[in-house]
């Protein structure tokens, strides 16, 4: 029960600004103290994301803006976004990603450029989140990923920040657990958030996996233990979560928490996970 409580009580969410604006304020208690990563997507502006921070603060959540290095146009733009988030709104956590564009929009090629550029101020920011890739990355060699993961964690810790790793979406519990064990064997002992999808159709999961650059298919989902009968079947991560709880009991995985990718509706995703937690 202690492990279950740790996983659920420390759970975080991913949301677009649009998702945040659609969340019913009458259900604000569901978001009290919950860390929410605000996605950095091309069809939403900085002002949209800042307004989402305001909405989340009103709902009692803990907003964590995602900073996408390759989408930042200039050092001045980055400084402005950080200042408006931290100094004006009191945000204490940010999440760094490299970003999808093949050609950087500005001077930053990856999140390490931001980390080593003195843009993050420990007095203003307490925790920095970074991404982990249990299934690898289609454009980056595995050993490069490991080298940079260790470099980012060690650099951020040396600068005085708390660090968290959130895994990219994966449907194979064995791959995730094996990856976590290697992280620990590399001497990295910061909290790890395991990224999982909320219930949706098989088609919705496969489409989201493609966006996340994660290889999957109906056959692979079935092989990994996901129960489905057709492309329109609504499925959730029940078995994945059951297996994760079991593995955290069997192995010394350290501080493990959950990160939920709500596919389509933030309120419905939170409702499902609360019902799952209470039902087990």
C-alpha positions in Angstrom: 0.0 0.0 0.0 2.9 2.4 0.7 4.2 2.0 -2.8 0.7 2.5 -4.3 0.3 5.7 -2.2 3.7 7.0 -3.4 2.8 6.3 -7.0 -0.6 7.9 -6.9 0.0 10.7 -4.4 3.0 11.9 -6.4 1.2 11.6 -9.8 1.6 14.3 -12.4 -0.2 15.2 -15.6 0.5 16.5 -19.1 -1.9 19.0 -20.6 -2.2 21.5 -23.5 -3.4 25.0 -22.7 -6.7 24.0 -24.4 -7.0 21.0 -22.0 -6.5 23.3 -19.1 -9.1 25.9 -20.2 -11.7 23.1 -20.7 -11.2 21.7 -17.1 -14.4 22.3 -15.1 -13.6 24.7 -12.2 -16.3 23.0 -10.1 -13.9 20.0 -9.9 -10.9 22.0 -8.8 -10.3 19.8 -5.8 -9.2 17.1 -8.2 -6.2 19.2 -9.1 -5.1 20.4 -5.7 -1.3 20.2 -5.5 -1.1 18.1 -8.7 2.0 18.9 -10.9 0.8 19.6 -14.5 3.2 19.9 -17.4 2.0 22.4 -19.9 2.8 21.1 -23.3 4.8 23.2 -25.8 3.0 22.7 -29.1 3.2 24.7 -32.3 -0.5 25.8 -32.4 -0.5 27.4 -29.0 1.3 30.7 -28.2 3.4 31.7 -25.2 0.5 33.8 -24.0 -1.8 30.7 -24.2 0.6 28.8 -22.0 1.0 31.7 -19.5 -2.8 31.9 -19.3 -2.9 28.2 -18.7 -0.5 28.7 -15.8 -2.9 31.3 -14.4 -5.8 28.9 -14.7 -3.9 26.0 -13.0 -2.9 28.3 -10.1 -6.5 29.2 -9.7 -7.4 25.5 -9.6 -4.8 24.9 -7.0 -2.5 22.8 -9.2 1.3 23.1 -9.6 2.0 24.2 -13.2 5.2 23.1 -14.8 5.7 24.8 -18.2 7.6 22.7 -20.8 10.4 24.6 -22.4 11.1 23.2 -25.9 14.7 24.3 -26.8 14.5 24.0 -30.5 11.2 26.0 -30.6 12.7 29.0 -28.8 13.5 31.9 -31.2 16.0 33.8 -29.1 17.8 34.1 -25.8 15.6 37.1 -25.1 12.4 35.1 -25.7 13.6 32.3 -23.3 14.4 34.9 -20.6 11.0 36.5 -21.0 9.1 33.2 -20.8 11.0 32.2 -17.7 10.7 35.6 -16.0 6.9 35.8 -16.7 6.5 32.2 -15.4 8.7 32.4 -12.3 9.0 36.0 -11.2 5.5 37.1 -12.1 3.6 33.9 -11.3 5.7 32.2 -8.8 6.2 29.0 -10.8 8.9 26.9 -9.1 9.2 24.0 -11.6 10.0 23.7 -15.3 10.4 20.8 -17.7 13.0 20.9 -20.4 12.8 19.1 -23.8 14.9 19.3 -26.9 11.9 19.7 -29.2 10.8 18.2 -32.5 11.8 20.7 -35.2 14.6 19.3 -37.4 16.0 22.8 -37.7 16.1 24.9 -34.5 14.1 28.1 -34.6 16.8 29.9 -32.6 20.1 29.4 -30.9 19.3 26.3 -28.8 19.8 22.8 -30.3 18.9 20.8 -27.2 18.0 21.2 -23.6 21.6 21.1 -22.5 22.1 24.4 -24.2 19.6 25.9 -21.8 21.0 24.2 -18.8 24.6 25.4 -19.4 23.5 28.9 -20.5 22.8 30.3 -17.0 19.1 30.8 -17.8 17.8 28.7 -14.9 18.2 30.4 -11.6 18.1 28.2 -8.5 16.6 30.9 -6.4 13.6 31.1 -8.8 13.3 27.5 -9.9 13.4 24.6 -7.4 12.8 21.5 -9.7 13.8 20.8 -13.3 12.3 17.9 -15.2 13.9 16.1 -18.1 12.9 13.2 -20.4 13.9 9.6 -20.3 13.6 7.2 -23.3 13.0 3.6 -22.3 12.4 2.7 -25.9 15.2 4.9 -27.3 14.8 7.7 -29.7 14.5 7.3 -33.5 17.1 9.9 -34.3 19.6 9.6 -31.4 21.9 6.6 -30.6 21.2 4.9 -27.3 24.7 5.6 -25.8 24.3 9.2 -26.7 21.0 9.3 -24.8 22.7 7.7 -21.8 25.6 10.1 -21.9 23.3 13.1 -22.0 21.0 11.8 -19.4 23.8 11.5 -16.9 25.3 14.9 -18.0 22.0 16.7 -17.5 21.2 15.2 -14.1 24.7 15.7 -12.8 24.9 19.3 -14.1 21.5 20.3 -12.7 22.2 18.7 -9.3 25.6 20.5 -9.2 23.8 23.8 -9.9 21.5 23.3 -6.9 18.3 22.1 -8.6 16.1 19.1 -7.7 15.8 16.9 -10.7 13.0 14.5 -12.0 13.0 12.2 -15.0 9.7 11.5 -16.8 9.7 8.6 -19.2 8.4 8.9 -22.7 5.4 6.8 -23.4 6.0 3.0 -23.4 3.6 0.1 -23.5 6.0 -2.6 -22.5 6.5 -2.8 -18.7 9.6 -5.0 -19.1 11.3 -2.4 -21.2 10.4 0.3 -18.7 11.6 -1.6 -15.6 14.8 -2.7 -17.3 15.5 0.9 -18.3 14.9 2.1 -14.7 17.3 -0.5 -13.3 20.0 0.7 -15.7 19.3 4.3 -14.6 19.9 3.3 -11.0 23.0 1.3 -11.9 24.4 4.4 -13.6 24.3 6.1 -10.2 21.2 8.3 -11.0 18.8 8.2 -8.0 16.5 11.1 -8.7 12.7 10.5 -8.9 11.4 8.8 -12.0 7.9 9.4 -13.3 6.6 6.6 -15.5 4.6 8.0 -18.4 1.3 6.2 -19.1 -1.7 7.0 -21.3 -5.2 7.5 -20.0 -8.0 5.2 -21.3 -8.9 5.9 -24.9 -9.5 3.9 -28.1 -6.8 1.7 -29.6 -6.7 4.1 -32.5 -6.2 7.0 -30.1 -3.3 5.3 -28.4 -1.6 4.4 -31.6 -1.9 7.9 -33.0 -0.5 9.4 -29.8 2.3 6.9 -29.8 3.3 8.1 -33.3 3.3 11.7 -32.1 5.6 10.6 -29.3 7.8 8.7 -31.8 7.1 5.4 -30.0 6.8 2.3 -32.2 3.5 0.4 -31.7 0.7 -1.4 -33.4 -2.3 -3.5 -32.5 -0.1 -6.6 -32.6 2.5 -5.1 -30.3 -0.1 -3.9 -27.8 -1.5 -7.4 -27.7 1.9 -8.8 -27.2 2.5 -6.4 -24.3 -0.7 -7.6 -22.6 -3.1 -4.8 -23.6 -6.6 -6.3 -24.0 -8.3 -5.2 -27.2 -10.7 -6.6 -29.7 -10.9 -3.9 -32.4 -9.3 -0.6 -33.3 -12.3 1.2 -31.7 -11.9 -0.7 -28.4 -11.5 1.5 -25.4 -8.5 0.4 -23.4 -6.7 1.6 -20.3 -3.4 0.9 -18.6 -4.8 -1.4 -15.9 -2.5 -4.3 -16.6 0.5 -2.0 -17.1 -0.1 -0.4 -13.7 -0.7 -3.8 -12.0 2.6 -5.0 -13.4 4.4 -1.8 -12.4 3.1 -2.2 -8.8 4.3 -5.8 -8.7 7.8 -4.9 -10.1 8.2 -2.1 -7.6 7.6 -4.7 -4.9 10.1 -7.2 -6.4 12.9 -4.8 -7.3 14.6 -1.9 -5.8 13.7 0.8 -8.3 14.0 3.8 -6.0 11.6 6.7 -6.0 9.0 5.9 -8.8 5.9 8.0 -9.5 3.3 8.2 -12.3 2.9 10.7 -15.1 -0.4 10.6 -16.9 -0.9 11.6 -20.6 -4.6 12.4 -20.7 -5.6 11.5 -24.2 -8.6 13.8 -25.0 -10.0 14.9 -21.7 -8.2 15.9 -18.5 -11.2 15.6 -16.2 -12.1 12.1 -17.5 -8.5 10.9 -17.2 -8.3 12.1 -13.5 -11.7 10.5 -12.8 -10.6 7.1 -14.2 -7.3 7.1 -12.2 -9.1 8.0 -9.0 -11.5 5.2 -9.6 -8.7 2.8 -10.4 -6.8 3.8 -7.3 -9.8 3.3 -5.0 -10.8 0.0 -6.7 -7.6 -1.8 -6.1 
